[in-house]
Amino acid sequence: MTRSVLIFRPVGYALIAFSALGMVACSDNPGLTEYADKLHSDVHDTLELPARSITPEKPVLQYPAKSELKRDVERTSLGFMDSMRLNHCRLGQEIAENNSSLGKLKDGFSKYHADLAMVEALEDCIEHPESANVKAQLEEALAHKKSQLSASLANAFAYEEGLRKALSIGNNPLPQIHVTEYNYAVNALERFTRILERWNYTKEPDDPSEMIKMLGRLERSNYLPDLFRTMLDYAHKLEAMRDQLPEISEALHCPNGSVPKKAEQLRDSFNNIYIKEMQGDIAEVIEQHQRLLMTLENLQGIAPQPALKDYIAELGKLSKVLTDATVHFVRPWQRFYSACNFTPAPD
């Protein structure tokens, strides 16, 4: 697989894209972004400046609260005598299952699936020859049940723990980039979304076991939440370093061809930390995030709540946020390397 990566290079001292073969409250653990802290500390020690913290606060971006997303769903009911006359079609069984103790425990997308199944059963039963005496009541119930599907779907997005976790911002950045764990999570999210799209389009639910399995995988995985946290934390730290050191002193820009000792120390720190460690990690997390963009866009289109649509849209912008932060951070270093004719390569 090929990928486009932003890389620091001396040629023209611009940030350029190239294609290469793809590789596989505050944060409790700095994870991958600890390299930024190391570079920040080295630079300020070299320049004998007091280092201020670049540790981000708890991200403002958060999956909306359940109370904000919840919708009231009106119960669709048939008269007792009418429901007793439905054993000739599947609707009678659906009503019995929904009224059972297990049926009443359903929530999230299991509940939404049950509502779609009830709509399908109502439609089938209306067409059944033995439903003539209750057809009017069934048609009324069908219209009401359909009118509640949007609220049922909204509650599924509000309460489904697997999806909430997958699309939430994690407590910590990734400890490392792990292709297998990433594929486990992203494949589950993609398969879940394809099933939901099919249900949403056809309104004909198939066996929910596959969706339930995918949601279980998402609930067990921390990878996507930690990926989102990594991108937010890296963007914050890069911008903080840029703001605290907007330009390396002209005295270290190798005046008259001489190379000050501190200029060499800065070069070594940047080469060994940013070029060797940070740059590849940033490119990798951006690539992983970009694979999610179509899935996020599809979920945004299905979610009924404006607040959730806005939140998912912000998740989709994280690649651009991190790319922009990287560009702004690297530019002063490009000018410094150009002035000293340094090569951006680790020792």
C-alpha positions as CSV (number, residue, x, y, z in Angstrom):
1,M,0.0,0.0,0.0
2,T,1.3,3.5,-0.8
3,R,0.9,6.5,1.3
4,S,1.6,10.2,1.1
5,V,3.7,11.4,3.9
6,L,4.8,14.9,5.0
7,I,8.5,14.9,5.5
8,F,11.1,17.4,6.4
9,R,13.7,17.7,3.6
10,P,16.4,20.3,2.8
11,V,15.6,20.4,-1.0
12,G,14.2,24.0,-1.3
13,Y,13.5,23.8,2.4
14,A,9.9,23.2,1.9
15,L,7.6,20.6,3.4
16,I,6.8,18.3,0.5
17,A,4.8,15.1,0.0
18,F,6.3,11.8,-1.3
19,S,5.0,8.3,-1.8
20,A,6.6,5.4,0.0
21,L,5.8,1.8,0.8
22,G,3.5,1.7,3.8
23,M,4.6,0.1,7.1
24,V,2.8,-1.7,9.2
25,A,-7.6,15.7,32.3
26,C,-4.0,15.3,31.1
27,S,-2.9,12.1,29.6
28,D,-2.1,9.4,32.2
29,N,0.6,8.2,29.9
30,P,2.4,10.3,27.2
31,G,2.8,7.3,24.9
32,L,4.0,8.1,21.4
33,T,3.9,11.8,22.1
34,E,6.6,11.6,24.7
35,Y,9.1,12.2,21.9
36,A,7.7,15.8,21.6
37,D,8.4,16.3,25.3
38,K,12.0,15.1,24.9
39,L,12.6,17.4,21.9
40,H,11.1,20.3,23.7
41,S,13.2,19.7,26.8
42,D,16.4,19.3,24.7
43,V,15.8,22.5,22.8
44,H,15.2,24.6,25.9
45,D,18.2,23.1,27.7
46,T,20.4,23.8,24.7
47,L,19.2,27.4,24.5
48,E,19.2,27.8,28.3
49,L,15.6,28.8,28.4
50,P,13.1,28.0,31.1
51,A,10.9,25.2,29.6
52,R,7.2,25.6,30.0
53,S,4.8,22.7,29.9
54,I,3.4,21.5,26.5
55,T,1.2,18.9,28.1
56,P,-2.4,19.3,26.8
57,E,-5.4,19.5,29.0
58,K,-8.2,17.0,28.7
59,P,-9.5,17.4,25.1
60,V,-12.6,19.5,24.7
61,L,-13.7,17.3,21.9
62,Q,-15.9,14.6,23.5
63,Y,-18.7,12.2,22.3
64,P,-21.9,14.0,23.3
65,A,-23.5,12.8,26.5
66,K,-26.3,10.2,26.4
67,S,-28.7,12.8,27.9
68,E,-27.9,15.2,25.0
69,L,-28.6,12.5,22.4
70,K,-31.5,10.7,23.9
71,R,-34.9,10.9,22.2
72,D,-38.3,9.9,23.6
73,V,-39.8,6.9,21.8
74,E,-43.6,6.5,21.9
75,R,-44.7,2.9,22.5
76,T,-46.7,1.4,19.6
77,S,-49.4,-0.9,20.9
78,L,-52.3,-3.0,19.6
79,G,-55.4,-3.8,21.6
80,F,-55.1,-7.0,23.6
81,M,-57.8,-8.8,21.6
82,D,-56.2,-7.7,18.3
83,S,-52.8,-9.0,19.3
84,M,-54.4,-12.3,20.3
85,R,-55.6,-12.6,16.7
86,L,-52.2,-12.5,15.1
87,N,-50.9,-16.0,15.4
88,H,-51.4,-16.5,11.7
89,C,-48.4,-14.3,10.9
90,R,-45.0,-13.6,12.3
91,L,-46.2,-10.5,14.0
92,G,-47.7,-12.4,16.9
93,Q,-44.3,-14.0,17.6
94,E,-42.5,-10.6,17.4
95,I,-44.9,-9.0,19.9
96,A,-44.4,-11.9,22.3
97,E,-40.6,-11.7,22.0
98,N,-40.6,-7.9,22.5
99,N,-42.9,-8.2,25.6
100,S,-40.7,-10.9,27.2
101,S,-38.2,-10.2,29.9
102,L,-35.3,-10.6,27.4
103,G,-37.0,-8.4,24.9
104,K,-37.4,-5.6,27.4
105,L,-33.6,-5.7,28.1
106,K,-32.6,-4.9,24.6
107,D,-31.0,-1.6,24.0
108,G,-28.7,0.2,21.6
109,F,-28.7,-1.3,18.1
110,S,-30.3,-4.5,19.3
111,K,-33.4,-2.5,20.2
112,Y,-33.2,-0.6,16.9
113,H,-33.0,-4.0,15.1
114,A,-36.1,-5.2,17.0
115,D,-38.0,-2.1,15.9
116,L,-37.0,-2.7,12.3
117,A,-38.1,-6.3,12.6
118,M,-41.4,-5.2,14.0
119,V,-42.0,-2.9,11.1
120,E,-41.2,-5.7,8.7
121,A,-43.5,-8.1,10.5
122,L,-46.4,-5.5,10.5
123,E,-46.0,-5.0,6.7
124,D,-46.0,-8.8,6.1
125,C,-49.0,-9.3,8.4
126,I,-51.1,-6.5,6.7
127,E,-50.7,-8.5,3.4
128,H,-51.8,-11.8,4.9
129,P,-55.3,-13.0,3.8
130,E,-56.3,-13.7,7.4
131,S,-55.6,-10.1,8.6
132,A,-58.7,-8.6,7.0
133,N,-60.5,-8.1,10.3
134,V,-57.5,-6.2,11.9
135,K,-56.0,-4.6,8.8
136,A,-57.0,-1.1,9.7
137,Q,-55.5,-1.4,13.2
138,L,-52.3,-2.9,11.7
139,E,-51.9,-0.1,9.2
140,E,-52.3,2.4,12.0
141,A,-49.7,0.6,14.1
142,L,-47.3,0.4,11.2
143,A,-47.5,4.2,10.5
144,H,-46.9,4.9,14.2
145,K,-44.0,2.5,14.4
146,K,-42.3,3.9,11.3
147,S,-42.7,7.4,12.8
148,Q,-40.6,6.3,15.8
149,L,-37.7,4.7,13.9
150,S,-35.6,7.9,13.8
151,A,-35.9,8.3,17.6
152,S,-35.0,4.6,18.0
153,L,-32.0,5.0,15.8
154,A,-31.0,8.1,17.8
155,N,-31.1,6.2,21.0
156,A,-29.0,3.4,19.5
157,F,-26.3,6.0,18.8
158,A,-26.7,7.4,22.2
159,Y,-26.5,4.2,24.3
160,E,-24.5,1.7,22.3
161,E,-21.4,1.3,24.4
162,G,-19.3,-0.3,21.6
163,L,-19.9,2.5,19.2
164,R,-19.5,5.2,21.9
165,K,-16.1,3.8,22.8
166,A,-14.9,3.5,19.3
167,L,-15.7,7.1,18.5
168,S,-14.6,8.6,21.8
169,I,-11.4,10.3,22.6
170,G,-9.2,8.0,24.7
171,N,-7.6,8.8,28.0
172,N,-4.1,8.1,26.7
173,P,-2.2,8.3,23.4
174,L,-1.1,5.1,21.7
175,P,1.8,3.4,23.5
176,Q,2.9,2.4,20.0
177,I,1.6,2.0,16.5
178,H,0.2,-1.5,16.1
179,V,-1.1,-2.5,12.7
180,T,-2.8,-5.7,13.8
181,E,-4.7,-4.0,16.6
182,Y,-5.6,-1.2,14.3
183,N,-7.0,-3.6,11.6
184,Y,-9.0,-5.4,14.3
185,A,-10.7,-2.2,15.3
186,V,-11.1,-0.5,12.0
187,N,-12.4,-3.6,10.3
188,A,-15.1,-4.0,13.0
189,L,-16.1,-0.4,12.6
190,E,-16.3,-0.7,8.8
191,R,-18.3,-3.9,8.9
192,F,-20.7,-2.5,11.6
193,T,-21.3,0.6,9.4
194,R,-22.0,-1.4,6.3
195,I,-24.6,-3.4,8.1
196,L,-26.2,-0.3,9.6
197,E,-26.2,1.3,6.1
198,R,-28.0,-1.7,4.7
199,W,-30.6,-1.7,7.5
200,N,-31.1,2.0,7.2
201,Y,-31.6,1.9,3.4
202,T,-33.7,-1.3,3.0
203,K,-35.4,-1.2,6.4
204,E,-35.2,-5.0,6.2
205,P,-33.0,-6.2,9.0
206,D,-31.1,-9.4,8.6
207,D,-29.7,-11.5,11.4
208,P,-28.2,-9.0,14.0
209,S,-25.5,-11.4,15.2
210,E,-22.8,-10.0,12.9
211,M,-23.4,-6.5,14.0
212,I,-23.5,-7.5,17.7
213,K,-20.1,-9.3,17.2
214,M,-18.6,-6.2,15.6
215,L,-19.9,-3.9,18.4
216,G,-18.3,-6.3,20.9
217,R,-15.0,-6.0,19.2
218,L,-15.2,-2.2,19.3
219,E,-16.0,-2.3,23.0
220,R,-13.0,-4.4,23.8
221,S,-10.5,-2.3,21.8
222,N,-8.8,0.9,22.9
223,Y,-7.0,1.5,19.6
224,L,-9.3,3.9,17.8
225,P,-9.9,6.1,20.9
226,D,-6.2,6.2,21.6
227,L,-5.4,7.0,18.0
228,F,-7.7,10.0,18.2
229,R,-6.1,11.1,21.5
230,T,-2.6,10.7,19.9
231,M,-3.5,13.0,17.1
232,L,-5.0,15.7,19.3
233,D,-2.1,15.5,21.8
234,Y,0.5,15.6,19.0
235,A,-1.2,18.6,17.4
236,H,-1.3,20.4,20.7
237,K,2.3,19.7,21.6
238,L,3.6,20.8,18.1
239,E,1.7,24.0,18.3
240,A,2.8,24.7,21.8
241,M,6.5,24.1,20.8
242,R,6.0,26.4,17.8
243,D,4.5,29.1,20.0
244,Q,7.2,28.9,22.6
245,L,10.0,28.9,20.1
246,P,8.7,30.8,17.0
247,E,12.2,31.3,15.6
248,I,15.6,30.0,16.5
249,S,17.9,33.0,17.2
250,E,19.6,34.4,14.2
251,A,22.9,34.1,16.1
252,L,22.6,30.3,15.7
253,H,21.9,30.5,11.9
254,C,25.6,29.9,11.2
255,P,26.7,33.5,10.5
256,N,29.6,33.9,8.1
257,G,29.7,30.1,7.5
258,S,30.6,29.3,11.1
259,V,28.6,26.6,12.9
260,P,28.0,27.4,16.6
261,K,28.2,24.5,19.0
262,K,24.6,25.1,20.1
263,A,23.5,24.9,16.4
264,E,25.0,21.5,16.2
265,Q,23.3,20.4,19.4
266,L,19.9,21.6,18.1
267,R,20.5,19.8,14.8
268,D,21.4,16.6,16.6
269,S,18.3,16.8,18.8
270,F,16.0,17.5,15.8
271,N,17.5,14.8,13.7
272,N,17.5,12.1,16.4
273,I,14.1,12.9,17.8
274,Y,11.9,14.5,15.2
275,I,13.3,13.0,12.0
276,K,14.1,9.6,13.4
277,E,11.1,9.1,15.7
278,M,8.3,11.7,15.5
279,Q,8.0,12.2,11.8
280,G,7.3,8.6,10.9
281,D,4.9,8.1,13.8
282,I,2.9,11.3,12.8
283,A,2.8,10.1,9.1
284,E,1.6,6.7,10.3
285,V,-1.2,7.9,12.5
286,I,-2.4,10.3,9.8
287,E,-2.5,7.4,7.3
288,Q,-4.5,5.3,9.8
289,H,-6.9,8.1,10.4
290,Q,-7.5,8.7,6.7
291,R,-8.6,5.1,6.2
292,L,-11.4,6.0,8.6
293,L,-12.7,9.0,6.7
294,M,-15.3,7.3,4.5
295,T,-16.7,5.3,7.4
296,L,-16.9,8.4,9.6
297,E,-18.7,10.3,6.8
298,N,-21.2,7.4,6.4
299,L,-21.9,7.3,10.1
300,Q,-22.3,11.1,10.1
301,G,-24.9,10.8,7.4
302,I,-26.9,8.1,9.3
303,A,-26.8,9.7,12.8
304,P,-30.1,11.6,13.4
305,Q,-28.8,14.0,16.0
306,P,-27.1,17.3,14.8
307,A,-24.8,17.3,17.9
308,L,-23.5,13.9,16.9
309,K,-23.2,14.8,13.3
310,D,-21.0,17.8,14.3
311,Y,-18.9,15.7,16.6
312,I,-18.2,13.0,14.0
313,A,-17.3,15.8,11.5
314,E,-14.7,17.1,14.0
315,L,-13.3,13.6,14.3
316,G,-12.9,13.6,10.5
317,K,-10.8,16.8,10.6
318,L,-8.1,15.4,12.8
319,S,-5.8,14.5,9.9
320,K,-5.9,18.1,8.7
321,V,-5.4,19.5,12.3
322,L,-2.3,17.4,12.8
323,T,-0.9,18.0,9.3
324,D,-1.3,21.8,9.8
325,A,0.3,21.7,13.2
326,T,3.2,19.7,11.7
327,V,3.7,22.2,8.9
328,H,3.7,25.2,11.3
329,F,6.2,23.5,13.6
330,V,8.7,22.5,10.9
331,R,8.9,25.8,9.1
332,P,11.3,27.6,11.5
333,W,13.5,24.5,11.6
334,Q,13.6,24.5,7.8
335,R,14.9,28.0,7.8
336,F,17.5,27.1,10.5
337,Y,18.7,24.0,8.6
338,S,18.9,26.0,5.3
339,A,21.0,28.7,6.9
340,C,23.5,26.2,8.3
341,N,23.4,23.8,5.4
342,F,22.4,21.0,7.7
343,T,21.1,17.6,6.5
344,P,17.9,16.5,8.1
345,A,18.9,12.9,8.7
346,P,19.5,11.0,12.0
347,D,23.0,10.0,12.9
